[in-house]
Amino acid sequence: MCSVVNIGEIRERFKTAGCEELPELIVLYENDGRTGVQKLIASAKKRLEALDRERERIEKLRVYEEKYGECEYICGVDEAGRGPLAGPVVAGAVILPKGCRILYINDSKQLSEKKREELYDVIRKEAVAYAVGYATPERIDSINILQATYEAMRDAVGQLSPQPDILLNDAVTIPGIGIKQVPIIKGDAKSITIGAASIIAKVVRDRLMKEYDRVFPQYDFAGNKGYGSAAHIEALKKYGPTPIHRRSFIKNFVDC
């Protein structure tokens, strides 16, 4: 029966099927001897194997969430934009539901822009609470990037409702917060909640830099996100600094 079905139709079924539908399709067509159908089945099996590996990876990202599982609200905290020459530093704070297993969450730098955008929407939908904090270029110049990062993190955490019982932070301990904190080196790749926070912070900051690109198109902020690319530095020397440049970061390139 399966052999009389057009391969193009079978291909479309496999293409549009969700992973939960693939096992049924594999069983349905596994006795179809046509090479094209067998290739589709092999490809579907690889998709399922990849999904299993991803689920295993996500379980490993839940080690700290399980360790501190007695806490009702576990919050991940991370930042984006400590290194650029222009734009704010942005902090994300995210509380995920107990047992949350959003697939593909990772250190935001390890994800494509498209995947970050997809996960951004999923995280916002699934989160118990999330918030974003900012420190402006002027603030960075005034109190230095580390203190400005702490300030942005305090801002993000302070906006959360409910307030968290514990913070899982990417590498830092934030001064001036009375909540228990656990700094985790490379935490955005080791904790699902920190990974979620890193994605929120990165997407928000990247979108903001795209908006700045419309105001200052000669610097290609949409492309370099304010980081010191060769083209960005060349434009900085040619056109001078904008109001969103960090004076303390660009003094080796131009007179401020």
C-alpha positions, 0 to 999 in steps of 0.5 A: 500500500505504501509503495503506490504513494508518490514519493513527493507526497511522502517527502512532504509528509516527512518535511511537515511532520513534527518530531512527535509524528515521525515515529509513526511515519517511520513505521508506516513506510519502513517496508517501502523498498524505494531508495528515496523513501528509505533516505527519508526514513534515515533522515527522520531517524537522525532528526529523532537522534538529534532531538534525544541528544538535545534533551540530554543536553538540557538535562545537564543544564538543569544541574544547578536548578535541581541542586537548589530545587528547594527554592521556589523561584530560581532566577538566572542573571546575565548581561550583554554588551560589556565589551563594545565601544558603543551602546548600553550594557544590558542585563537580563533576569529570568525566572523559569517554571519548575521543571522547565525544559525549553530545548536549545537554550544555550549561551546566547553567543553559541546561537544564531540570531534566528535561533535567539529570536525564536527562543526569546519569544518562547522564554518570554511566553514560558517564564514566570517572570523576566526583566531587563536592566540597562546602564547607559554609555554615560553611566559606564563612563562615570562608574566603569563597566563592571559597576555599571554591569552590576547596576544593570543587573540590580535593575533587572532583578529589582523589577521581577515579580515575584522576587526570586529566592536565589540568583544564579549569576554568570560568573559574578556576585552582584553587590547590594542585593540581599538575595542568595547568589551563586556565581557560576563560571560560564554559567550561560552554558551550564544553567538553563536559567542563566542561558535564558537570561543571556538570550533575553539580554542579547536579543534586547541589546541587538535590537536596540543597536539596530535602532541606533543604526537607523540614527547613525548609519555610517557606523554599521551598528546593526552589523557590529552591535557596537563592537570594535570591528575594523570598519567601526573604528575606521568610521569612528576616526572619520566621523568622530564619536556619537552620543552612544559611544563610550568615551572611556572605551574609545580614547585610544582611537579618537580624542574625546 
